[in-house]
């Protein structure tokens, strides 16, 4: 953990000034507002039936995205993948424990031999 901590601190993070953050968020907001305005102008030119169909398809997409796609994504990334790799992790843990035990035994034998001399 100490090694990881030193690696993380090696790449020093520079603070971002408030005006830079504001400029970045402002640009994103302006681009999003422009796109929404363009979509609004496009929708105004369409017939009432097309607007209704467009809105219904958007609601259907949103529902499937929230209910199905996100749920499946969570299940795969947080349940299925860890379940598949857990067997390998247990094998690796056992190998590490065996290696640790044999190294400890060898170190104790060497320590006993050096203290007798």
Backbone as numpy.savetxt, mean C-alpha at the origin, in Angstrom:
# Nx Ny Nz CAx CAy CAz Cx Cy Cz
16.57 -4.04 13.74 15.75 -2.85 13.74 16.62 -1.59 13.74
17.74 -1.66 14.43 18.62 -0.50 14.43 19.14 -0.20 13.03
19.45 -1.27 12.29 19.93 -1.10 10.93 18.86 -0.46 10.06
17.63 -0.92 10.19 16.54 -0.35 9.41 16.32 1.11 9.78
16.40 1.40 11.05 16.21 2.78 11.51 17.27 3.70 10.91
18.51 3.23 10.87 19.57 4.07 10.30 19.40 4.24 8.80
18.90 3.21 8.13 18.65 3.34 6.68 17.53 4.33 6.41
16.50 4.29 7.22 15.37 5.20 7.03 15.78 6.65 7.25
16.66 6.87 8.20 17.08 8.24 8.50 18.10 8.75 7.48
18.71 7.83 6.71 19.73 8.24 5.75 19.13 9.15 4.67
17.94 8.83 4.22 17.29 9.66 3.21 16.49 10.73 3.95
17.14 11.84 4.20 16.49 12.90 4.96 15.35 13.51 4.15
14.24 13.65 4.81 13.08 14.25 4.15 13.16 15.77 4.28
12.92 16.42 3.17 12.94 17.87 3.20 11.51 18.37 3.38
11.38 19.40 4.18 10.07 19.98 4.42 9.61 20.72 3.16
8.31 20.63 2.93 7.72 21.35 1.81 7.07 22.61 2.35
7.40 23.72 1.74 6.86 24.99 2.21 5.36 25.05 1.99
4.70 25.84 2.80 3.25 25.97 2.73 2.80 26.50 1.37
3.54 27.45 0.82 3.14 28.01 -0.47 3.26 26.97 -1.58
4.23 26.04 -1.46 4.37 24.98 -2.46 3.20 24.00 -2.37
2.84 23.64 -1.14 1.68 22.76 -0.96 0.42 23.41 -1.50
0.24 24.67 -1.15 -0.95 25.38 -1.60 -1.01 25.46 -3.12
0.13 25.73 -3.75 0.20 25.80 -5.20 -0.14 24.44 -5.83
0.40 23.37 -5.27 0.12 22.03 -5.79 -1.34 21.66 -5.65
-1.90 21.87 -4.46 -3.31 21.56 -4.25 -4.20 22.46 -5.11
-3.80 23.71 -5.26 -4.57 24.62 -6.10 -4.61 24.17 -7.55
-3.47 23.72 -8.07 -3.41 23.22 -9.45 -4.30 21.99 -9.62
-4.23 21.08 -8.69 -5.07 19.88 -8.76 -6.54 20.26 -8.72
-6.90 21.17 -7.83 -8.29 21.61 -7.72 -8.77 22.26 -9.02
-7.93 23.11 -9.61 -8.32 23.80 -10.85 -8.49 22.81 -12.00
-7.60 21.85 -12.11 -7.72 20.85 -13.18 -8.98 20.02 -12.99
-9.26 19.59 -11.75 -10.48 18.82 -11.49 -11.73 19.64 -11.77
-11.74 20.89 -11.35 -12.90 21.76 -11.60 -13.09 21.97 -13.10
-12.01 22.15 -13.84 -12.13 22.33 -15.29 -12.69 21.09 -15.97
-12.25 19.93 -15.53 -12.77 18.70 -16.11 -14.25 18.52 -15.78
-14.63 18.79 -14.54 -16.04 18.68 -14.18 -16.89 19.68 -14.96
-16.38 20.88 -15.16 -17.11 21.88 -15.94 -17.27 21.43 -17.39
-16.22 20.84 -17.95 -16.29 20.33 -19.31 -17.32 19.21 -19.42
-17.34 18.30 -18.45 -18.33 17.22 -18.44 -19.73 17.79 -18.30
-19.89 18.81 -17.46 -21.19 19.46 -17.29 -21.66 20.08 -18.59
-20.76 20.78 -19.29 -21.14 21.37 -20.58 -21.52 20.30 -21.60
-20.79 19.21 -21.59 -21.11 18.11 -22.51 -22.48 17.53 -22.17
-22.76 17.34 -20.87 -24.03 16.74 -20.46 -25.21 17.65 -20.79
-25.02 18.96 -20.75 -26.10 19.88 -21.06 -26.54 19.77 -22.52
-25.64 19.36 -23.38 -25.96 19.25 -24.81 -26.66 17.95 -25.15
-26.73 17.02 -24.21 -27.33 15.72 -24.49 -28.82 15.74 -24.16
-29.52 14.77 -24.70 -30.96 14.68 -24.44 -31.20 14.17 -23.02
-32.43 14.30 -22.56 -32.80 13.89 -21.21 -32.60 12.38 -21.02
-32.92 11.60 -22.04 -32.75 10.14 -21.96 -31.28 9.77 -21.82
-30.44 10.43 -22.58 -29.00 10.15 -22.49 -28.44 10.56 -21.13
-28.91 11.68 -20.62 -28.45 12.12 -19.31 -28.85 11.11 -18.24
-30.09 10.62 -18.31 -30.53 9.62 -17.35 -29.72 8.33 -17.47
-29.49 7.90 -18.70 -28.71 6.68 -18.92 -27.28 6.86 -18.41
-26.70 8.01 -18.65 -25.35 8.31 -18.21 -25.27 8.29 -16.68
-26.26 8.92 -16.04 -26.29 8.97 -14.58 -26.49 7.58 -13.99
-27.37 6.78 -14.57 -27.59 5.42 -14.08 -26.36 4.55 -14.26
-25.67 4.71 -15.38 -24.45 3.92 -15.59 -23.37 4.34 -14.61
-23.31 5.63 -14.28 -22.35 6.09 -13.29 -22.66 5.49 -11.92
-23.94 5.49 -11.53 -24.32 4.91 -10.24 -24.03 3.41 -10.20
-24.28 2.73 -11.31 -23.98 1.30 -11.37 -22.47 1.06 -11.25
-21.68 1.86 -11.93 -20.22 1.73 -11.82 -19.77 1.99 -10.38
-20.30 3.04 -9.76 -19.92 3.36 -8.38 -20.29 2.24 -7.43
-21.48 1.68 -7.58 -21.92 0.58 -6.73 -21.03 -0.65 -6.90
-20.74 -1.03 -8.14 -19.89 -2.20 -8.36 -18.46 -1.94 -7.87
-17.99 -0.73 -8.02 -16.65 -0.39 -7.55 -16.56 -0.54 -6.04
-17.54 -0.02 -5.34 -17.52 -0.06 -3.87 -17.79 -1.47 -3.36
-18.84 -2.10 -3.87 -19.29 -3.37 -3.31 -18.42 -4.53 -3.78
-18.16 -4.62 -5.06 -17.49 -5.80 -5.57 -15.98 -5.63 -5.72
-15.56 -4.64 -6.47 -14.15 -4.50 -6.80 -13.31 -4.24 -5.55
-13.73 -3.29 -4.74 -12.96 -2.98 -3.52 -12.96 -4.14 -2.54
-14.10 -4.81 -2.42 -14.19 -5.96 -1.51 -13.27 -7.09 -1.97
-13.30 -7.39 -3.25 -12.44 -8.45 -3.79 -10.97 -8.06 -3.64
-10.67 -6.80 -3.88 -9.29 -6.33 -3.73 -8.79 -6.51 -2.30
-9.62 -6.15 -1.33 -9.23 -6.31 0.07 -9.07 -7.78 0.42
-9.99 -8.60 -0.03 -9.90 -10.04 0.27 -8.64 -10.66 -0.32
-8.33 -10.30 -1.55 -7.14 -10.88 -2.19 -5.87 -10.37 -1.52
-5.76 -9.05 -1.33 -4.50 -8.49 -0.82 -4.28 -8.76 0.67
-5.36 -8.82 1.45 -5.19 -8.92 2.90 -5.57 -10.28 3.47
-6.17 -11.15 2.68 -6.54 -12.48 3.17 -5.89 -13.59 2.34
-6.09 -13.56 1.05 -5.65 -14.65 0.19 -4.13 -14.73 0.07
-3.49 -13.62 -0.25 -2.03 -13.61 -0.41 -1.33 -13.99 0.89
-1.69 -13.37 2.04 -1.04 -13.80 3.29 -1.30 -15.28 3.63
-2.49 -15.79 3.29 -2.77 -17.19 3.57 -1.86 -18.11 2.75
-1.58 -17.72 1.51 -0.70 -18.53 0.67 0.75 -18.50 1.15
1.21 -17.37 1.61 2.63 -17.26 1.98 2.90 -17.63 3.43
1.84 -17.83 4.24 2.05 -18.13 5.65 2.80 -19.45 5.83
2.54 -20.44 5.01 3.23 -21.73 5.10 4.73 -21.54 4.88
5.09 -20.76 3.88 6.51 -20.51 3.60 7.15 -19.70 4.73
6.40 -18.78 5.30 6.96 -17.98 6.40 7.23 -18.86 7.62
6.34 -19.80 7.90 6.57 -20.72 9.02 7.78 -21.61 8.78
7.95 -22.07 7.53 9.14 -22.86 7.20 10.41 -22.05 7.41
10.39 -20.82 6.94 11.55 -19.95 7.09 11.83 -19.66 8.56
10.80 -19.45 9.33 10.97 -19.20 10.77 11.60 -20.41 11.44
11.12 -21.60 11.11 11.70 -22.81 11.71 13.16 -22.99 11.32
13.48 -22.70 10.06 14.88 -22.80 9.63 15.75 -21.80 10.39
15.23 -20.59 10.58 15.99 -19.57 11.32 16.19 -19.99 12.78
15.16 -20.56 13.37 15.29 -21.00 14.76 16.30 -22.13 14.90
16.28 -23.06 13.93 17.27 -24.15 13.95 18.67 -23.59 13.77
18.85 -22.68 12.84 20.15 -22.06 12.61 20.62 -21.31 13.86
19.70 -20.61 14.50 20.04 -19.88 15.73 20.47 -20.85 16.83
19.75 -21.96 16.96 20.08 -22.93 18.02 21.43 -23.57 17.76
21.74 -23.95 16.51 23.04 -24.57 16.22 24.17 -23.56 16.39
23.93 -22.32 16.00 24.96 -21.29 16.18 25.21 -21.04 17.65
24.16 -21.03 18.42 24.30 -20.82 19.86 25.08 -21.97 20.50
24.78 -23.20 20.07 25.52 -24.36 20.60 26.99 -24.27 20.24
27.30 -23.94 18.98 28.69 -23.82 18.56 29.41 -22.72 19.34
28.74 -21.62 19.55 29.34 -20.52 20.29 29.62 -20.94 21.74
28.70 -21.67 22.35 28.90 -22.13 23.73 30.05 -23.11 23.81
30.16 -24.02 22.82 31.27 -24.98 22.79 32.59 -24.23 22.64
32.65 -23.26 21.75 33.88 -22.48 21.57 34.20 -21.68 22.83
33.20 -21.16 23.48 33.41 -20.39 24.71 33.96 -21.27 25.82
33.44 -22.49 25.91 33.92 -23.43 26.94 35.36 -23.83 26.64
35.68 -24.10 25.36 37.04 -24.48 24.99 38.02 -23.35 25.27
37.64 -22.10 25.01 38.55 -20.98 25.23 38.72 -20.69 26.72
37.72 -20.97 27.52 37.86 -20.72 28.96 38.71 -21.81 29.61
38.77 -23.03 29.06 39.58 -24.12 29.62 41.06 -23.90 29.32
41.36 -23.24 28.26 42.76 -23.05 27.84 43.42 -22.05 28.67
